[in-house]
Amino acid sequence: MNVAIVGASGAVGQEFLRVLEEQNFPIDNLTLFGSSRSAGRAYTFRGKEYIVKELRENPEDFRGIDVAFVSAGAGVSKQYASVITANGTLMIDNSSAFRMDEDVPLVVPEVNGEDAFNTPRNIIANPNCTTIQMVVALKPLNELSPIRRVHVATYQAASGAGASAMDELVNQYREIQEGKTPTVSKFAYQLAYNLIPHVDVFLDNGYTKEEMKMYHETKKIMHAPDLDVSATCVRVPVMRAHSEAIWVETESPISLEAARKAFAEGEGLVVLDCPEKKEYPMPLDIADKDPVYVGRIRKDLTNDCGLSFWVVGDQIKKGAALNAVQIAKYRFKV
């Protein structure tokens, strides 16, 4: 297959290279694209050096490319979508540009993989990172009894704001240790030694855009327009891997035994849940791992149809690059 990565120099773009290697994705030709600042940079993949080309409004640059993994921001995706797809290239887009468009499928292969075959615009949207790991965990419960309502609080790592945000967190700790005022650029406030209950911009309803992404995207992915979702998204001083505290209400009660069995058998899930041994998922351990991990599984004390659990997943892997590569593997059956 002929593959392109747009936004190759970014954190997710670099993760694409690692994931494609780890997944042994079949590649005959690889082309890297980036901004004018990134053009000319060299990256090694499978022992061969590749030079980043400047992304241009020239459809011929994508002729013959089977799939393009795009992670360069919503503005770039919107501007170059017609260029990328003009000659039949499948665009798997990691931005929010097309997620809620009716004619663009929003896909998590473990949940709604078949949607990847309905692509009238040759575009598949990769969901938001927080949504991805949540719906992977919701799917097996929903098969036991339809989920009516979801409440979720996220604990999102610096990685969700990109490589420069991860650097900023490291630098803040160093600056504080040196007695300096920490540099604040990527976040609204200092993240080191702090929590910020604010991810993305605030909307008129008091929720942030990140929180509303979870609201809308979960409904679309799970084909459940009546599913209620309420989220509070928090940035935490963790380098990589997002965590989520999730509460669900199902139509009928689900026993703990049935829930644990469903999670254990769920695709893309690993159960790590042994409180007596202090075993539960933590971002420090889950960073750089492929699956979504679930633990702290328990019945809700206020609702017979309620369950509570804790989910951790690597935001850059399953929350971005890995999910996109899995979409391509599912679509092209490789």
PAZAPA-4460 file (N, C-alpha, C; in steps of 0.05 Angstrom, whole numbers, plus 32768, in hexadecimal, padded with zeros to 4 digits):
% residues 334
    n_x    n_y    n_z   ca_x   ca_y   ca_z    c_x    c_y    c_z   seq   type   mol
   8011   7FE8   8000   8000   8000   8000   8011   8019   8000     1      M     A
   8007   802E   7FF4   8014   8048   7FF4   8007   8059   800A     2      N     A
   8018   8063   801C   800E   8071   8034   801A   808C   8036     3      V     A
   800A   809F   8040   8014   80BA   8046   800E   80C1   8062     4      A     A
   801E   80D1   806E   8019   80DD   8089   801A   80FB   8085     5      I     A
   8005   8109   808C   8004   8126   808B   8006   8130   80A8     6      V     A
   8019   8141   80AD   801F   8149   80C8   8034   8137   80D4     7      G     A
   8047   812E   80C4   805A   8119   80CC   806C   8121   80E3     8      A     A
   8071   813B   80E7   8084   8143   80FB   8077   8147   8117     9      S     A
   805C   8147   8118   804F   814A   8132   8050   8132   8143    10      G     A
   8045   8134   815C   8046   811E   816F   8037   8106   8164    11      A     A
   801F   810B   8158   800F   80F5   814D   801B   80EB   8133    12      V     A
   8026   80FD   8123   8033   80F4   810B   804A   80E1   8110    13      G     A
   805A   80E8   8124   8070   80D6   812C   8066   80BC   8137    14      Q     A
   804F   80BD   8145   8043   80A4   814F   8039   8093   8139    15      E     A
   802F   809F   8123   8027   8090   810C   803E   807E   8102    16      F     A
   8055   808A   8100   806C   807A   80F7   8072   8062   8109    17      L     A
   8071   8067   8123   8076   8051   8136   8060   803C   8134    18      R     A
   8047   8045   8133   8031   8031   8132   8031   8021   8118    19      V     A
   8036   802E   8102   8037   8020   80E9   804C   800A   80E9    20      L     A
   8062   8010   80F7   8077   7FFC   80F9   806E   7FE5   810C    21      E     A
   8063   7FED   8123   805B   7FD9   8136   8045   7FC7   812C    22      E     A
   8033   7FD2   811C   801C   7FC3   8111   8024   7FB4   80F7    23      Q     A
   803D   7FB7   80EF   8046   7FAA   80D6   8034   7FB0   80BF    24      N     A
   802C   7FCA   80BD   801A   7FD2   80A8   8028   7FD0   808D    25      F     A
   801C   7FC4   8079   8029   7FC1   805F   802C   7FDB   8050    26      P     A
   8045   7FE4   804C   804A   7FFD   803E   805E   7FF8   8027    27      I     A
   8055   8000   800F   8067   7FFF   7FF8   8076   8019   7FF5    28      D     A
   8067   802F   7FF8   8072   804A   7FF6   8067   805B   800C    29      N     A
   8078   806B   8019   8070   807D   802F   8078   8099   8027    30      L     A
   8065   80AB   802A   8069   80C8   8025   8062   80D8   803E    31      T     A
   8074   80E9   8046   806F   80FA   805D   806A   8117   8055    32      L     A
   8056   8123   8060   804F   813F   805A   804F   814F   8074    33      F     A
   8055   8169   8071   8054   817A   8088   8052   8197   807F    34      G     A
   8054   81A9   8092   8053   81C6   808C   806D   81CF   8080    35      S     A
   806E   81E8   8078   8087   81F2   806D   809E   81F1   8082    36      S     A
   8096   81F4   809C   80AB   81F2   80B1   80B6   81D6   80B3    37      R     A
   80A5   81C2   80AE   80AE   81A6   80B2   80BB   819B   8099    38      S     A
   80B5   81A7   8082   80BF   819C   8068   80DE   819B   806A    39      A     A
   80E8   8184   8060   8105   8180   8060   810F   816F   8077    40      G     A
   80FF   816C   808C   8108   815B   80A2   8109   813E   8099    41      R     A
   811A   812F   80A5   811E   8113   809D   8116   8101   80B4    42      A     A
   8108   80EB   80AD   8101   80D7   80C1   8107   80BB   80B5    43      Y     A
   810E   80A9   80C7   8115   808E   80BE   80FE   807B   80C5    44      T     A
   80F7   806C   80B1   80E1   8058   80B4   80EA   803E   80A7    45      F     A
   80EA   8029   80B6   80F3   800E   80AC   810E   8010   809D    46      R     A
   8120   801F   80A9   813B   8020   809F   813F   8033   8088    47      G     A
   812B   8041   807F   812D   8053   8069   8127   806F   8072    48      K     A
   8135   8082   8067   8131   809E   806E   811C   80AB   805B    49      E     A
   810A   80BA   8068   80F5   80C8   8059   80F6   80E6   805F    50      Y     A
   80F3   80F6   804B   80F4   8113   804E   80D8   811E   804D    51      I     A
   80D1   812F   8060   80B7   813B   8061   80B3   814F   804A    52      V     A
   809E   814B   803B   8097   815E   8025   8083   8173   802F    53      K     A
   8084   818A   8024   8071   819F   802B   8056   8198   8020    54      E     A
   8041   819A   8031   8026   8195   8028   801D   81AC   8016    55      L     A
   8014   81A5   7FFE   800C   81B9   7FEA   7FF0   81B4   7FE0    56      R     A
   7FE4   81C7   7FD4   7FC9   81C4   7FC9   7FCC   81B8   7FAD    57      E     A
   7FD7   81A1   7FAC   7FDC   8193   7F92   7FD3   8176   7F95    58      N     A
   7FBC   8170   7F89   7FB2   8154   7F8B   7FC5   813F   7F81    59      P     A
   7FD6   8147   7F6E   7FE9   8134   7F63   7FFC   8129   7F77    60      E     A
   8000   8138   7F8D   8013   812E   7FA2   8008   8115   7FAF    61      D     A
   7FED   8111   7FAD   7FE1   80FA   7FBA   7FD7   80E4   7FA7    62      F     A
   7FDD   80E8   7F8D   7FD5   80D4   7F7A   7FE4   80BA   7F7F    63      R     A
   7FD5   80A4   7F80   7FE1   808A   7F85   7FE3   8083   7FA2    64      G     A
   7FDD   8095   7FB4   7FDF   808F   7FD1   7FC4   8083   7FD9    65      I     A
   7FC6   806C   7FE6   7FAD   805D   7FEF   7FA0   806A   8007    66      D     A
   7FB1   8070   801B   7FA6   807B   8034   7FB8   8091   803F    67      V     A
   7FAC   80A7   8048   7FBB   80BC   8054   7FB2   80C0   8071    68      A     A
   7FC5   80BD   8083   7FBF   80C2   809F   7FC5   80E0   80A5    69      F     A
   7FB1   80EF   80AD   7FB3   810C   80AF   7FB0   8115   80CC    70      V     A
   7FC4   8122   80D6   7FC3   812D   80F1   7FD2   8148   80F1    71      S     A
   7FC5   815C   80E6   7FD2   8176   80E4   7FBF   818D   80ED    72      A     A
   7FA9   8185   80FB   7F96   8199   8104   7F7E   819C   80F2    73      G     A
   7F68   81A5   80FD   7F4E   81A6   80EE   7F50   81B9   80D6    74      A     A
   7F5E   81CF   80DA   7F60   81E2   80C4   7F6E   81D7   80AC    75      G     A
   7F84   81C9   80B1   7F92   81BD   809A   7F82   81A7   808E    76      V     A
   7F74   8197   809E   7F63   8182   8093   7F4E   818C   8081    77      S     A
   7F41   81A1   8089   7F2B   81AD   8079   7F36   81B9   805F    78      K     A
   7F4D   81C6   8062   7F59   81D3   804A   7F62   81BF   8035    79      Q     A
   7F6D   81A8   803E   7F7A   8196   802C   7F6B   817C   8026    80      Y     A
   7F53   8179   8032   7F44   8160   802F   7F3F   815A   8011    81      A     A
   7F36   816E   8002   7F30   8169   7FE5   7F4A   8163   7FD6    82      S     A
   7F60   816E   7FDE   7F7A   8169   7FD1   7F82   814C   7FD6    83      V     A
   7F80   8143   7FEF   7F88   8129   7FF7   7F77   8113   7FEA    84      I     A
   7F5D   8118   7FE9   7F4B   8103   7FDF   7F44   8104   7FC2    85      T     A
   7F4E   8118   7FB4   7F46   811D   7F98   7F4A   8105   7F86    86      A     A
   7F60   80F6   7F8A   7F66   80DF   7F79   7F61   80C4   7F86    87      N     A
   7F4F   80C4   7F99   7F47   80AA   7FA5   7F54   80A2   7FBE    88      G     A
   7F66   80B3   7FC9   7F74   80AD   7FE2   7F5F   80AD   7FF9    89      T     A
   7F60   8099   800A   7F50   8099   8022   7F5E   80AA   8037    90      L     A
   7F50   80BE   8041   7F5B   80D0   8056   7F50   80C7   8071    91      M     A
   7F62   80BF   8083   7F5A   80B9   809F   7F64   80D1   80B0    92      I     A
   7F51   80E0   80B9   7F57   80FB   80C4   7F55   80FA   80E3    93      D     A
   7F6A   8104   80EF   7F6C   8103   810C   7F61   811D   811A    94      N     A
   7F58   8130   810A   7F4E   8149   8115   7F30   8148   811A    95      S     A
   7F25   815E   8124   7F08   8160   8128   7EF9   816A   8110    96      S     A
   7F07   816E   80FA   7EFC   817C   80E2   7EE2   816F   80D8    97      A     A
   7EE1   8155   80D6   7ECB   8147   80C9   7EBC   8134   80DA    98      F     A
   7EC2   8133   80F4   7EB7   811E   8105   7E98   811D   8105    99      R     A
   7E8C   8133   8105   7E6F   8133   8107   7E60   8137   80EC   100      M     A
   7E6F   8137   80D6   7E63   8138   80BC   7E54   811E   80B6   101      D     A
   7E3C   8120   80AC   7E2C   8108   80A8   7E38   80F5   8093   102      E     A
   7E46   8100   8080   7E51   80EF   806B   7E6E   80E7   8070   103      D     A
   7E77   80EA   8089   7E92   80E1   8091   7E8F   80CE   80A9   104      V     A
   7E97   80B4   80A6   7E95   80A2   80BD   7EA9   80A9   80D3   105      P     A
   7EA1   80A5   80EC   7EB2   80AA   8103   7EB6   808E   8110   106      L     A
   7ECF   8084   810F   7ED3   8068   8112   7EE6   8061   8129   107      V     A
   7EDD   804E   8139   7EEF   803F   814C   7EEB   8022   8144   108      V     A
   7EFE   8014   8138   7EFA   7FFA   812D   7EED   7FE5   813F   109      P     A
   7EF4   7FE6   8159   7EE8   7FD3   816C   7ECA   7FD8   8170   110      E     A
   7EC1   7FEF   8169   7EA5   7FF7   8170   7E94   7FF8   8157   111      V     A
   7E9D   8006   8142   7E8D   800A   812A   7E9D   8008   8110   112      N     A
   7EAE   7FF3   810F   7EC0   7FF0   80F9   7EB3   7FF0   80DD   113      G     A
   7E9B   7FE5   80DB   7E8D   7FE4   80C1   7E88   7FFF   80B5   114      E     A
   7E86   8014   80C6   7E81   802F   80BC   7E98   8038   80AA   115      D     A
   7EB0   802C   80AD   7EC7   8034   809D   7EC4   802E   807F   116      A     A
   7EB0   801E   8078   7EAC   8018   805C   7E98   802B   804E   117      F     A
   7E8D   803E   805C   7E7A   8051   8051   7E88   806C   8050   118      N     A
   7E97   8072   803B   7EA8   808A   803A   7EA3   8099   8020   119      T     A
   7E8C   80A6   801D   7E86   80B5   8004   7E99   80CB   7FFE   120      P     A
   7EA7   80D6   8012   7EBA   80EB   800D   7ED7   80E2   800F   121      R     A
   7EDB   80C8   8011   7EF6   80BC   8014   7F03   80C7   802E   122      N     A
   7EF3   80CC   8042   7EFD   80D6   805C   7EF1   80C5   8072   123      I     A
   7F03   80BC   8085   7EFA   80B0   809E   7F05   80C1   80B4   124      I     A
   7EF5   80C8   80C7   7EFD   80D8   80DE   7F06   80C7   80F5   125      A     A
   7F1C   80CE   8101   7F26   80C1   8119   7F1A   80D0   8131   126      N     A
   7F0C   80C3   8143   7EFF   80D2   8159   7F13   80DF   816C   127      P     A
   7F07   80EF   817E   7F17   80FC   8193   7F23   80E6   81A5   128      N     A
   7F3A   80EB   81B0   7F49   80D7   81BF   7F38   80CD   81D7   129      C     A
   7F2C   80E0   81E6   7F1C   80D8   81FD   7F04   80C7   81F6   130      T     A
   7EF8   80CE   81DF   7EE1   80BE   81D6   7EE9   80A2   81CE   131      T     A
   7F00   809F   81C1   7F09   8085   81B7   7F0B   8071   81CE   132      I     A
   7F1A   8078   81E3   7F1E   8065   81F8   7F04   805F   8208   133      Q     A
   7EF3   8073   8209   7EDA   806F   8218   7EC8   805B   8209   134      M     A
   7EC4   805F   81EE   7EB1   804E   81E0   7EBB   8031   81DE   135      V     A
   7ED6   802E   81DD   7EE1   8012   81DD   7ED7   8004   81F7   136      V     A
   7ED6   8012   820D   7ECD   8006   8226   7EAF   8004   8227   137      A     A
   7EA1   8017   821B   7E83   8016   821C   7E78   8000   820B   138      L     A
   7E85   7FF9   81F5   7E7A   7FE6   81E2   7E71   7FCB   81EF   139      K     A
   7E83   7FBD   81FE   7E7A   7FA3   8209   7E63   7FA6   821D   140      P     A
   7E62   7FBC   822C   7E4B   7FBF   823E   7E31   7FC4   822F   141      L     A
   7E34   7FD4   821A   7E1C   7FDB   820A   7E10   7FC2   81FD   142      N     A
   7E21   7FAE   81F7   7E17   7F95   81EB   7E08   7F84   8200   143      E     A
   7E0E   7F88   821A   7E00   7F7A   822F   7DE5   7F87   8234   144      L     A
   7DE5   7FA1   8235   7DCC   7FB1   8239   7DD1   7FCD   822E   145      S     A
   7DC0   7FD7   821D   7DC4   7FF2   8212   7DC9   8007   8227   146      P     A
   7DDD   8018   8222   7DE5   802D   8235   7DD3   8045   8231   147      I     A
   7DC7   804E   8246   7DB6   8066   8245   7DC5   8080   824A   148      R     A
   7DD8   807E   825C   7DE4   8097   8266   7E01   8092   826D   149      R     A
   7E13   80A6   8267   7E2F   80A5   826E   7E37   80BF   827B   150      V     A
   7E44   80BD   8292   7E52   80D4   829D   7E70   80CD   829E   151      H     A
   7E81   80E0   8296   7E9D   80DA   8295   7EAD   80F3   829D   152      V     A
   7EC2   80EE   82AD   7ED6   8103   82B4   7EF0   80F9   82A9   153      A     A
   7EFD   810A   8299   7F16   8102   828C   7F2D   810F   829B   154      T     A
   7F44   8101   829A   7F5D   810B   82A6   7F72   8109   828F   155      Y     A
   7F75   811F   8281   7F82   811F   8267   7F9F   8128   8269   156      Q     A
   7FB1   8118   825D   7FCE   811D   825E   7FD5   8135   824C   157      A     A
   7FED   813F   8251   7FF8   8155   8241   7FFA   814D   8223   158      A     A
   7FFE   8133   821E   8001   8129   8203   7FE9   8131   81F1   159      S     A
   7FD2   8135   81FD   7FBA   813C   81EE   7FBD   8157   81E0   160      G     A
   7FCF   8168   81EA   7FD3   8182   81DE   7FEC   8183   81CD   161      A     A
   7FF8   816C   81C7   800E   816B   81B5   8029   8169   81C2   162      G     A
   803E   8166   81B1   8059   8162   81BA   8063   817B   81C9   163      A     A
   805B   8193   81C0   8065   81AB   81CE   8059   81AD   81EA   164      S     A
   8040   81A3   81EE   8034   81A4   8208   8042   8191   821B   165      A     A
   804B   817A   8211   805A   8167   8221   8075   8174   822A   166      M     A
   8081   8182   8217   809A   8190   821D   8095   81A5   8232   167      D     A
   807F   81B3   8230   8079   81C9   8242   8076   81BE   825F   168      E     A
   8069   81A7   8262   8065   819C   827C   8080   8195   8288   169      L     A
   8092   8188   8279   80AD   8181   8283   80BC   819B   828B   170      V     A
   80BA   81AF   827A   80C8   81C8   827F   80BE   81D6   8297   171      N     A
   80A3   81D5   829C   8097   81E2   82B3   80A3   81D6   82CD   172      Q     A
   80A4   81BB   82CE   80B0   81AF   82E6   80CD   81B7   82EA   173      Y     A
   80DC   81B9   82D5   80F8   81C1   82D7   80FA   81DE   82E0   174      R     A
   80E9   81EF   82D4   80EA   820C   82DB   80E3   8210   82F8   175      E     A
   80CF   8201   8302   80C7   8204   831E   80DD   81FB   8330   176      I     A
   80EA   81E5   832A   8100   81DB   833A   8117   81EF   833B   177      Q     A
   811A   81FE   8325   8130   8212   8324   8127   822D   8330   178      E     A
   810F   822E   833B   8106   8247   8347   80FC   825B   8333   179      G     A
   80F7   8253   831B   80ED   8266   8306   80CF   8264   8304   180      K     A
   80C3   8279   82F8   80A7   8279   82F2   80A2   8266   82DA   181      T     A
   8091   8252   82DD   808D   8240   82C7   8081   824D   82AE   182      P     A
   808B   8245   8297   8080   824F   827E   8065   8243   8278   183      T     A
   8051   8253   8272   8037   8249   826B   8030   8253   824F   184      V     A
   802C   823F   823D   8026   8246   8221   8010   8235   8216   185      S     A
   8012   821B   8219   7FFE   8209   820D   7FE4   8206   821D   186      K     A
   7FE5   820C   8236   7FCE   8208   8247   7FC5   8223   8253   187      F     A
   7FAD   8224   825E   7FA3   823D   8269   7FB3   8244   8282   188      A     A
   7FBD   8230   8291   7FCC   8234   82A9   7FE3   8221   82AB   189      Y     A
   7FF3   8225   82BF   8009   8212   82C5   7FFD   81F6   82C9   190      Q     A
   8007   81E2   82BB   7FFD   81C7   82BE   800D   81B7   82D3   191      L     A
   8027   81BD   82D6   8037   81AF   82EA   802B   81B4   8306   192      A     A
   8029   819E   8315   801E   819F   8330   8001   81AA   8331   193      Y     A
   7FF2   81A5   831B   7FD8   81B2   8319   7FC5   81A0   8309   194      N     A
   7FAB   81A6   830A   7F97   819B   82F9   7F88   81B3   82ED   195      L     A
   7F80   81B0   82D3   7F72   81C5   82C6   7F58   81BA   82BB   196      I     A
   7F41   81C2   82C6   7F27   81B7   82BD   7F1D   81C5   82A4   197      P     A
   7F2E   81C4   828F   7F29   81D4   8277   7F3A   81C8   8260   198      H     A
   7F2D   81BA   824E   7F3A   81AF   8237   7F2B   81B9   821E   199      V     A
   7F38   81C8   820D   7F2C   81D5   81F6   7F1C   81EE   81FF   200      D     A
   7F0D   81FA   81ED   7F00   8213   81F3   7EE5   820F   8200   201      V     A
   7EDC   8223   8210   7EC2   8221   821C   7EAD   822A   8208   202      F     A
   7E95   821D   8209   7E7F   8222   81F8   7E69   8230   8208   203      L     A
   7E54   8239   81FA   7E3F   8249   8207   7E30   8239   821D   204      D     A
   7E30   821E   821A   7E21   820E   822E   7E32   8208   8247   205      N     A
   7E4A   8213   8249   7E5B   820F   8260   7E6D   81F7   825E   206      G     A
   7E69   81E6   824A   7E7A   81D0   8245   7E91   81D8   8232   207      Y     A
   7EA7   81C9   8232   7EBC   81CF   821F   7EB7   81C0   8205   208      T     A
   7EC5   81C8   81F1   7EC3   81BA   81D7   7ECB   819D   81DA   209      K     A
   7EDF   8197   81EA   7EE8   817C   81EF   7ED2   816B   81FB   210      E     A
   7EC4   8176   820E   7EAE   8168   821B   7E97   8163   8208   211      E     A
   7E91   8176   81F6   7E7C   8172   81E3   7E84   815F   81CD   212      M     A
   7E9E   815D   81C8   7EA7   8148   81B5   7E9E   812D   81BF   213      K     A
   7EA3   8128   81D9   7E9C   810E   81E4   7E7E   810A   81E3   214      M     A
   7E6E   811F   81E7   7E51   811D   81E6   7E48   8115   81CA   215      Y     A
   7E51   8123   81B6   7E48   811E   819A   7E54   8105   818E   216      H     A
   7E6E   8101   8191   7E7C   80EB   8184   7E73   80D0   818E   217      E     A
   7E6E   80CE   81A8   7E66   80B4   81B3   7E4B   80AC   81A7   218      T     A
   7E39   80BE   81A4   7E1F   80B8   8198   7E23   80AD   817B   219      K     A
   7E34   80BB   816C   7E38   80B4   8150   7E45   8099   814D   220      K     A
   7E5B   8094   815C   7E6A   807B   815A   7E58   8063   8162   221      I     A
   7E49   8067   8177   7E39   8051   8182   7E1D   804F   8175   222      M     A
   7E18   8060   8162   7DFE   8060   8154   7DE7   8062   8168   223      H     A
   7DEB   8074   817B   7DD8   8077   8192   7DD1   8094   8196   224      A     A
   7DC0   809F   8185   7DB9   80BC   8188   7DAC   80C3   81A2   225      P     A
   7DA0   80B0   81B0   7D92   80B6   81C9   7DA4   80B2   81E1   226      D     A
   7DBD   80AA   81DD   7DCF   80A5   81F3   7DD7   80C0   8200   227      L     A
   7DD4   80C2   821A   7DDB   80DB   8228   7DF8   80D9   8231   228      D     A
   7E08   80EE   822C   7E24   80EE   8234   7E2A   8109   8240   229      V     A
   7E36   8109   8257   7E3F   8122   8264   7E5C   811F   826D   230      S     A
   7E6D   8131   8265   7E8A   812F   826A   7E95   8147   8278   231      A     A
   7EA9   8143   8289   7EBA   8158   8294   7ED6   8150   828E   232      T     A
   7EE4   8161   827F   7EFF   815B   8275   7F14   816C   8284   233      C     A
   7F28   815E   828F   7F3C   816B   82A0   7F58   8164   8295   234      V     A
   7F68   8179   8294   7F84   8175   828C   7F94   8170   82A6   235      R     A
   7FA5   815B   82A5   7FB4   8153   82BD   7FD2   8152   82B6   236      V     A
   7FE4   8155   82CA   8001   8156   82C4   800C   813A   82C0   237      P     A
   8003   812D   82AC   800C   8112   82A3   8017   8115   8287   238      V     A
   802C   8108   8281   8038   810B   8266   8027   80FE   8250   239      M     A
   801E   80E6   8255   8012   80D7   823F   7FFF   80C2   824A   240      R     A
   7FE8   80BE   823D   7FD2   80AC   8244   7FBD   80BA   8254   241      A     A
   7FA5   80B9   8249   7F8D   80C5   8256   7F7F   80B1   8268   242      H     A
   7F73   80BB   827D   7F63   80AB   828F   7F47   80B6   8290   243      S     A
   7F34   80A4   8296   7F18   80AC   8297   7F09   809D   82AD   244      E     A
   7EFA   80AB   82BD   7EE8   809F   82D0   7ECC   80A0   82C4   245      A     A
   7EC1   8088   82BF   7EA8   8086   82B0   7E92   8079   82C1   246      I     A
   7E7A   8084   82BF   7E62   8079   82CB   7E4E   8075   82B5   247      W     A
   7E42   805D   82B3   7E2E   8058   829F   7E14   804E   82AC   248      V     A
   7DFE   8054   82A0   7DE4   8049   82A7   7DDA   8039   828F   249      E     A
   7DD3   8020   8293   7DC9   800F   827E   7DAB   800A   8282   250      T     A
   7D9F   8000   826D   7D82   7FFB   826E   7D7B   7FE6   8283   251      E     A
   7D8B   7FD1   8284   7D87   7FBC   8298   7DA0   7FB9   82A9   252      S     A
   7D9E   7FB0   82C2   7DB5   7FAD   82D3   7DC9   7F99   82C6   253      P     A
   7DE3   7F9F   82C9   7DF9   7F8E   82C1   7E08   7F86   82DA   254      I     A
   7E0B   7F6D   82DF   7E1A   7F64   82F7   7E37   7F6A   82F4   255      S     A
   7E45   7F6B   830A   7E62   7F70   8309   7E70   7F59   82FA   256      L     A
   7E67   7F41   82FE   7E73   7F2A   82F1   7E70   7F2C   82D3   257      E     A
   7E57   7F34   82CA   7E52   7F36   82AD   7E62   7F4D   82A1   258      A     A
   7E65   7F63   82B0   7E74   7F7A   82A6   7E91   7F73   82A3   259      A     A
   7E9C   7F66   82B7   7EB9   7F5E   82B6   7EBE   7F4B   829F   260      R     A
   7EAC   7F39   829B   7EAF   7F26   8285   7EAD   7F34   826A   261      K     A
   7E9B   7F47   8268   7E98   7F56   824F   7EB1   7F67   8249   262      A     A
   7EBB   7F74   825D   7ED3   7F83   825A   7EEB   7F71   8252   263      F     A
   7EED   7F5B   825F   7F04   7F48   825A   7F03   7F3D   823E   264      A     A
   7EEB   7F3A   8233   7EE8   7F2F   8218   7EE6   7F46   8203   265      E     A
   7EE4   7F5E   820C   7EE1   7F75   81F9   7EFA   7F79   81E8   266      G     A
   7EF6   7F7F   81CF   7F0C   7F83   81BC   7F1B   7F9D   81C4   267      E     A
   7F35   7F9B   81C5   7F45   7FB3   81CB   7F46   7FBB   81E8   268      G     A
   7F3B   7FAA   81FA   7F3A   7FB0   8216   7F4B   7F9D   8227   269      L     A
   7F57   7FA7   823C   7F65   7F96   8250   7F5A   7F9E   826B   270      V     A
   7F52   7F8A   827B   7F48   7F8F   8296   7F5F   7F8D   82A9   271      V     A
   7F63   7FA2   82B9   7F77   7FA3   82CE   7F68   7FAD   82E7   272      L     A
   7F5E   7F9A   82F6   7F4B   7FA2   830B   7F4D   7F8E   8323   273      D     A
   7F5F   7F94   8335   7F63   7F83   834D   7F69   7F96   8364   274      C     A
   7F54   7FA2   8370   7F59   7FB6   8385   7F69   7FAC   839C   275      P     A
   7F64   7F93   83A4   7F72   7F88   83BB   7F91   7F87   83B7   276      E     A
   7F99   7F86   839E   7FB6   7F87   8397   7FBE   7FA2   838D   277      K     A
   7FAC   7FB6   838F   7FB1   7FD1   8385   7FB8   7FD1   8367   278      K     A
   7FA9   7FC1   8359   7FAD   7FBF   833C   7F96   7FCD   832D   279      E     A
   7F9D   7FE2   831E   7F8A   7FF2   830F   7F9B   8001   82FA   280      Y     A
   7F8E   8009   82E4   7F9D   8017   82CF   7FA7   8033   82D8   281      P     A
   7FBF   803A   82D1   7FCA   8054   82D6   7FD9   805E   82BD   282      M     A
   7FD8   8077   82B7   7FE5   8081   829E   8003   807C   829D   283      P     A
   8010   807C   82B4   802C   8076   82B5   8033   805B   82A9   284      L     A
   8021   8047   82AD   8025   802C   82A4   801A   8028   8288   285      D     A
   8006   8037   8281   7FF7   8032   8267   8004   8041   8250   286      I     A
   8013   8055   8255   8020   8064   823F   802F   8052   822D   287      A     A
   802A   8056   8213   8037   8047   81FD   802C   802B   81F9   288      D     A
   8015   8024   8206   8008   800B   8202   7FF0   800E   81EF   289      K     A
   7FEA   7FF9   81E1   7FD4   7FFA   81CD   7FB8   7FF8   81D8   290      D     A
   7FB2   7FE6   81EB   7F96   7FE2   81F3   7F8C   7FF9   8205   291      P     A
   7F72   7FF9   8209   7F65   8009   821D   7F63   7FF7   8236   292      V     A
   7F6B   8002   824D   7F6B   7FF3   8266   7F53   7FFC   8277   293      Y     A
   7F46   7FE9   8285   7F2F   7FEF   8295   7F33   7FE3   82B1   294      V     A
   7F2B   7FF2   82C6   7F2D   7FE8   82E1   7F19   7FF7   82F3   295      G     A
   7F1C   7FF2   830D   7F09   7FFE   8321   7EEC   7FF9   8319   296      R     A
   7EE6   7FE1   8310   7ECB   7FDA   8306   7EBA   7FD5   831F   297      I     A
   7EA3   7FE3   8320   7E92   7FE0   8338   7E76   7FE9   8331   298      R     A
   7E63   7FDF   8341   7E47   7FE7   833F   7E44   8004   834A   299      K     A
   7E33   8013   833D   7E2D   802E   8347   7E1B   802B   8360   300      D     A
   7E21   803A   8374   7E13   8038   838E   7DF7   8045   838D   301      L     A
   7DF2   8055   8378   7DD9   8064   8378   7DC5   805B   8363   302      T     A
   7DCE   8047   8353   7DBD   803F   833D   7DC1   8021   8336   303      N     A
   7DAC   8011   8338   7DAF   7FF4   8332   7DB8   7FEF   8316   304      D     A
   7DB3   8001   8304   7DBC   7FFE   82E8   7DD6   800C   82E2   305      C     A
   7DE4   8014   82F7   7DFC   8024   82F3   7E16   8015   82F9   306      G     A
   7E2A   801B   82E9   7E45   8010   82ED   7E59   8027   82EC   307      L     A
   7E6E   8024   82FC   7E84   8037   82FB   7E9E   8029   82F5   308      S     A
   7EB0   8035   82E6   7EC9   8029   82DF   7EDD   803F   82D7   309      F     A
   7EF6   8037   82D5   7F0D   8049   82CF   7F1B   803E   82B6   310      W     A
   7F21   8050   82A4   7F2C   8049   828A   7F45   8059   8285   311      V     A
   7F5A   804D   827B   7F73   805B   8274   7F7C   8051   8258   312      V     A
   7F84   8064   8247   7F8E   805E   822D   7FA2   8072   8224   313      G     A
   7FB5   8069   8214   7FCA   807B   8209   7FBD   808D   81F4   314      D     A
   7FBD   80A7   81FA   7FB0   80BA   81E8   7FBD   80BC   81CD   315      Q     A
   7FD7   80B9   81CB   7FE4   80BB   81B1   7FE1   80A1   81A1   316      I     A
   7FE0   808B   81AF   7FDD   8071   81A1   7FC0   806C   819B   317      K     A
   7FB2   805E   81AD   7F96   8057   81A7   7F85   8071   81A3   318      K     A
   7F8C   8086   81B1   7F7C   809E   81AE   7F81   80AE   8195   319      G     A
   7F94   80A5   8184   7F9A   80B3   816C   7FA5   80A1   8156   320      A     A
   7FC0   809D   8156   7FCD   808F   8140   7FC5   8072   813D   321      A     A
   7FC4   8064   8153   7FBD   8047   8151   7FA1   8043   8147   322      L     A
   7F8E   8053   8151   7F72   8050   8147   7F71   8055   8129   323      N     A
   7F7F   8069   8120   7F7F   806F   8103   7F8A   8058   80F3   324      A     A
   7FA1   804D   80FC   7FAD   8037   80ED   7F9B   801E   80EF   325      V     A
   7F8E   801A   8105   7F7B   8004   8107   7F63   8007   80F4   326      Q     A
   7F5B   8020   80F0   7F46   8026   80DC   7F4F   801D   80C1   327      I     A
   7F68   8025   80B9   7F72   801D   809F   7F75   7FFF   809C   328      A     A
   7F7E   7FF2   80B1   7F80   7FD4   80B0   7F65   7FC7   80AC   329      K     A
   7F51   7FD2   80BA   7F36   7FC7   80B8   7F2B   7FCC   809C   330      Y     A
   7F2F   7FE5   8092   7F23   7FEC   8078   7F30   7FDC   8061   331      R     A
   7F4B   7FDA   8062   7F59   7FCD   804C   7F5F   7FB0   8051   332      F     A
   7F55   7FA6   8069   7F58   7F8A   8070   7F75   7F80   806E   333      K     A
   7F86   7F8F   807B   7FA3   7F88   807B   7FAB   7F81   8098   334      V     A
***
